[in-house]
Amino acid sequence: MLGSLMKFRVPEKWYRDYVETMYSYNAIAEGYKFWRARPWPITRVVKGRVVLDAGSGPCTNGAEVALRNSGYVMCLDISKSMVYSARELLEKWGVLGDAIVGDATSMPIRSDSIDAVVAIALVHHLPRELLWKFLIEVHRVLRVRGVMLVTTWLWKQKRFLLQTIINYVKTLGGLLGYPRRYVVYWRTRRGRFKRVYYLYTEKELANHITKACLKVVSQGLVGYLKRKSDNIYTVAIKS
């Protein structure tokens, strides 16, 4: 199963989306670390002494898991600026760990070495082929019985309603490869920065995760803020 998934190639336009989003996060890193200064409450379900925070940003979530379990965290992000922020946070919180620049779809991590993978707000930036590559990598680096927690934006939001209708029409007409592709801009005084999102349904996520030989044990809605449930969370294990 894993071998067959490795054969998929990423369409060039989807890879451009991924790269453009990477550059945007590199540009907004300084402001982003203040916007996400607290860990997501859902990370409390994760346990493990060796934690990988994939697409870590400032690594708030992975650092919280490692701190709570008296463990070690590896913060991995494709943005160099985000990695600098992560190193600052680890030092500030006194958490044992390191932060490195790397791609979550091709991790510079030893196989069977990680107890828990946390990927908050990462997979919704990955088009299908890159999502598969990421999940294959998660399976590779996790130890047996290791845990993965991922979150992604929920596509059933009012702000996406009009664009969703337009996207489905374009998809039916062969003008768009995926119906739930959205562009959201991060606005700063220096300008606005484009971020591309590929939003999956709970069923799609569960199917992709299962194909990567991971077992889904919990799935539902969650939010960064208590009054909102605008994200899908999925917990899976390597059996």
C-alpha positions as CSV (number, residue, x, y, z in Angstrom):
1,M,0.0,0.0,0.0
2,L,2.7,2.5,1.0
3,G,4.7,1.7,-2.1
4,S,1.8,2.4,-4.4
5,L,1.2,5.8,-2.8
6,M,4.8,6.8,-3.4
7,K,4.3,6.7,-7.2
8,F,2.0,9.8,-7.2
9,R,3.5,12.9,-8.6
10,V,2.5,16.4,-7.5
11,P,1.0,18.5,-10.3
12,E,3.1,21.6,-10.9
13,K,0.3,24.1,-10.1
14,W,-0.3,22.4,-6.7
15,Y,3.4,22.5,-5.9
16,R,3.4,26.2,-6.7
17,D,0.6,26.7,-4.2
18,Y,2.7,24.9,-1.6
19,V,5.8,27.0,-2.3
20,E,3.9,30.3,-2.4
21,T,2.3,29.5,1.0
22,M,5.8,28.6,2.4
23,Y,7.1,32.0,1.3
24,S,4.1,33.7,2.9
25,Y,4.7,32.1,6.3
26,N,8.3,33.0,6.1
27,A,7.3,36.6,5.7
28,I,4.7,36.7,8.4
29,A,6.6,34.6,11.0
30,E,7.3,37.5,13.4
31,G,3.6,38.4,13.7
32,Y,2.3,34.9,13.6
33,K,4.1,33.8,16.8
34,F,2.1,36.3,18.7
35,W,-1.1,35.2,17.0
36,R,-0.5,31.6,18.1
37,A,1.1,32.2,21.5
38,R,-0.9,29.6,23.3
39,P,-1.1,25.8,22.5
40,W,-4.3,24.3,21.2
41,P,-6.3,22.6,24.0
42,I,-6.6,19.4,21.9
43,T,-2.9,18.8,22.3
44,R,-3.6,17.6,25.8
45,V,-4.7,14.2,24.4
46,V,-1.2,13.6,23.1
47,K,1.4,11.7,25.2
48,G,5.0,10.8,24.4
49,R,8.5,11.4,25.5
50,V,9.8,12.1,22.0
51,V,7.6,14.5,20.1
52,L,7.7,15.8,16.6
53,D,5.8,19.0,15.8
54,A,5.5,19.0,12.0
55,G,4.9,22.3,10.4
56,S,5.6,23.6,13.9
57,G,5.5,27.4,13.3
58,P,6.8,28.8,16.7
59,C,6.3,25.2,18.1
60,T,3.9,26.2,20.8
61,N,2.0,22.9,20.5
62,G,4.9,20.5,20.4
63,A,6.7,22.3,23.2
64,E,3.5,22.0,25.4
65,V,3.3,18.3,24.8
66,A,7.0,17.8,25.6
67,L,6.9,20.0,28.7
68,R,3.8,18.2,30.1
69,N,5.5,14.8,29.5
70,S,9.0,15.8,30.6
71,G,10.1,14.9,27.1
72,Y,12.0,16.1,24.1
73,V,10.5,17.9,21.1
74,M,11.7,18.3,17.5
75,C,10.2,21.4,15.9
76,L,10.2,21.0,12.1
77,D,9.1,23.8,9.8
78,I,9.9,24.6,6.2
79,S,10.1,28.3,7.1
80,K,13.5,29.5,8.4
81,S,11.9,32.4,10.2
82,M,9.5,30.1,12.0
83,V,12.3,27.9,13.1
84,Y,14.1,30.9,14.7
85,S,10.9,31.6,16.6
86,A,10.6,28.0,17.7
87,R,14.2,28.1,19.1
88,E,13.4,31.2,21.0
89,L,10.3,29.6,22.5
90,L,12.1,26.4,23.5
91,E,14.7,28.5,25.4
92,K,12.1,30.7,27.0
93,W,10.0,27.7,28.2
94,G,13.0,25.7,29.2
95,V,12.0,22.7,27.0
96,L,14.5,20.1,25.9
97,G,14.5,20.0,22.1
98,D,15.6,21.4,18.8
99,A,14.2,23.2,15.8
100,I,15.2,22.5,12.3
101,V,14.3,23.6,8.8
102,G,12.7,20.8,6.9
103,D,9.8,19.7,4.7
104,A,7.1,17.6,6.4
105,T,6.6,15.6,3.2
106,S,10.3,14.5,3.3
107,M,11.4,14.6,7.0
108,P,15.0,14.5,8.0
109,I,14.0,12.2,10.9
110,R,15.2,8.7,11.7
111,S,12.6,5.9,11.1
112,D,10.8,4.5,14.1
113,S,12.1,7.2,16.5
114,I,9.1,9.3,17.4
115,D,6.4,8.7,20.1
116,A,4.0,11.4,18.9
117,V,3.5,13.6,15.9
118,V,1.6,16.8,16.3
119,A,0.6,18.7,13.1
120,I,-1.6,21.6,13.9
121,A,-2.9,23.6,10.9
122,L,-0.5,21.9,8.5
123,V,-2.4,19.4,6.4
124,H,-4.8,22.0,5.0
125,H,-1.9,23.5,3.1
126,L,-1.1,20.1,1.5
127,P,-2.7,19.2,-1.8
128,R,-3.7,15.5,-2.0
129,E,-0.4,14.1,-3.3
130,L,1.6,16.0,-0.7
131,L,-0.8,15.0,2.0
132,W,-0.1,11.4,1.1
133,K,3.6,12.0,1.2
134,F,3.3,13.6,4.6
135,L,1.2,10.7,6.0
136,I,3.7,8.1,4.6
137,E,6.5,10.0,6.4
138,V,4.5,10.1,9.6
139,H,4.1,6.3,9.4
140,R,7.8,5.9,8.8
141,V,9.1,8.0,11.7
142,L,6.5,6.9,14.3
143,R,7.3,4.0,16.6
144,V,4.8,1.2,16.9
145,R,1.8,2.5,19.0
146,G,3.0,6.0,18.3
147,V,0.3,8.7,18.0
148,M,-0.5,11.3,15.4
149,L,-2.7,14.4,16.0
150,V,-3.6,16.6,13.0
151,T,-6.0,19.5,12.6
152,T,-7.4,21.1,9.5
153,W,-9.8,23.9,8.9
154,L,-13.4,22.8,8.5
155,W,-14.6,23.6,4.9
156,K,-18.3,24.1,6.0
157,Q,-17.9,27.7,7.1
158,K,-20.0,30.7,6.0
159,R,-16.9,32.6,4.8
160,F,-16.3,29.8,2.2
161,L,-19.8,29.4,1.0
162,L,-19.7,31.5,-2.2
163,Q,-16.2,30.3,-3.1
164,T,-17.3,26.7,-2.6
165,I,-20.1,27.0,-5.0
166,I,-17.9,28.7,-7.6
167,N,-15.2,26.0,-7.1
168,Y,-17.6,23.1,-7.7
169,V,-18.8,24.7,-10.9
170,K,-15.2,25.2,-12.0
171,T,-14.4,21.6,-11.1
172,L,-17.3,20.2,-13.0
173,G,-16.2,22.3,-16.0
174,G,-12.6,20.9,-15.8
175,L,-11.2,24.3,-14.8
176,L,-10.2,23.4,-11.2
177,G,-8.6,20.2,-10.0
178,Y,-10.0,20.2,-6.5
179,P,-13.3,21.7,-5.4
180,R,-12.3,22.9,-2.0
181,R,-9.2,24.9,-2.8
182,Y,-9.3,28.4,-1.1
183,V,-7.0,31.4,-1.0
184,V,-6.8,33.3,2.2
185,Y,-4.6,36.4,2.7
186,W,-2.7,37.4,5.8
187,R,-2.7,41.2,5.9
188,T,0.1,43.3,7.4
189,R,1.4,46.8,7.1
190,R,3.9,45.5,4.6
191,G,1.2,44.1,2.4
192,R,-0.9,40.9,2.1
193,F,0.5,37.4,1.8
194,K,-1.2,34.6,0.0
195,R,-1.9,31.3,1.7
196,V,-3.5,28.4,-0.2
197,Y,-5.7,25.9,1.6
198,Y,-7.0,22.5,0.5
199,L,-9.8,21.6,2.9
200,Y,-10.7,17.9,3.3
201,T,-13.8,16.3,4.7
202,E,-13.6,14.1,7.8
203,K,-14.2,11.0,5.6
204,E,-11.5,12.1,3.1
205,L,-8.9,12.6,5.9
206,A,-9.8,9.2,7.5
207,N,-9.4,7.4,4.1
208,H,-6.1,9.0,3.4
209,I,-4.8,8.2,6.9
210,T,-6.0,4.6,6.6
211,K,-4.3,4.2,3.2
212,A,-1.0,5.2,4.9
213,C,-1.4,2.3,7.3
214,L,-2.4,4.4,10.3
215,K,-5.5,3.6,12.4
216,V,-7.9,6.4,13.1
217,V,-9.0,6.2,16.8
218,S,-10.7,9.6,17.2
219,Q,-12.1,12.3,15.0
220,G,-14.3,15.3,15.5
221,L,-14.6,19.1,15.5
222,V,-12.4,21.4,17.6
223,G,-11.4,25.1,17.8
224,Y,-8.4,27.1,18.9
225,L,-11.0,29.2,20.9
226,K,-13.5,27.4,23.1
227,R,-16.5,29.0,21.5
228,K,-15.6,27.8,18.0
229,S,-15.5,24.4,16.4
230,D,-14.1,25.4,13.0
231,N,-11.4,22.7,12.7
232,I,-11.4,18.9,12.2
233,Y,-9.1,17.0,14.5
234,T,-8.0,13.4,13.9
235,V,-6.0,11.2,16.2
236,A,-4.4,8.0,14.7
237,I,-1.9,5.4,15.8
238,K,0.7,3.3,14.1
239,S,-0.3,-0.3,14.9
